[in-house]
Amino acid sequence: MHEPAAHRDELGAGAVLVTGAASGIGLATATRCHEQGWAVGLLDRDEERLGAALATLGAAGAPPVAAEAADVTDAAGVQVAVDALAGRLGRLDAVVNAAGIGGYTGDVVATTPERWERTIAVDLTGVYLVSRAAVPHLRAAGGGRIVHVSSQFGLVGAAGSPAYVAAKSGVIGLTRAMAVDHAAEGILVTCVCPGPIDTPMLRASHADGSVAARAESERTAHRSLLGGPGRPEDVAGTVLFLLGPDAAHLTGAVLAVDGGWTAG
């Protein structure tokens, strides 16, 4: 058997790359990491919000923060951005893949090929592309952590969302496959599955007046055991645990951070 490489996390915070870092769970995660002493690389396609996030974290002082605008579906752009952030931070010890899109598309007949492809591209292929670009940097650092953000709908079905459910289920499968492939290198790969979280994406879904949106809202009303949506910081706290020394024996793990949504 191979012995895992030494983990940077055992020595304290290092440098983390967060995708979808301009808002929601990604921004909350980047903020919590920075507060805990991580150097943070921000990646998002929304340049305006990304600039605001960079300014806010940068104003908080050390450790360093850097940002690169990129669409996670653009393989060449992702490679350039990840390499640039690793270079500016001096190393890369961890990655949090939080970028994603939602939206109801209807059943498989109503879901157009264009919407199917875009959802899969962002929510699943984007995770693969960022991981592909980042793993060589984690190898160079002697190991590290990767945390993928899936969804409760990676664990169960949803009305009118075949593309989203397929993509988020795929993220869970990718987590397990990567855990197997990279354990011997000291790269631990885990996944969080948030339930409803008060983010711009959730608010947009609540504003969706489609038949599918109404059906899912009625089907899942009051589903959370803890009542109402969670906060981005609730997910960020779990991610921070997965990046830290207390999670040194966790890989391939899939954690529901859903207020008991999938338990009932």
Secondary structure, 3 states (H helix, E strand, C coil): CCCCCCCHHHHCCCEEEEECCCCHHHHHHHHHHHHCCCEEEEEECCHHHHHHHHHHHHHCCCCCEEEEECCCCCHHHHHHHHHHHHHHHCCCCEEEECCCCCCCCCCCCCCCHHHHHHHHHHHHHHHHHHHHHHHHHHHHCCCEEEEEECCHHHCCCCCCCHHHHHHHHHHHHHHHHHHHHHHHHCEEEEEEEECCECCHHHHHHHHCCCHHHHHHHHHHCCCCCCCCCECHHHHHHHHHHHHCHHHCCCCCCEEEECCCCCCC
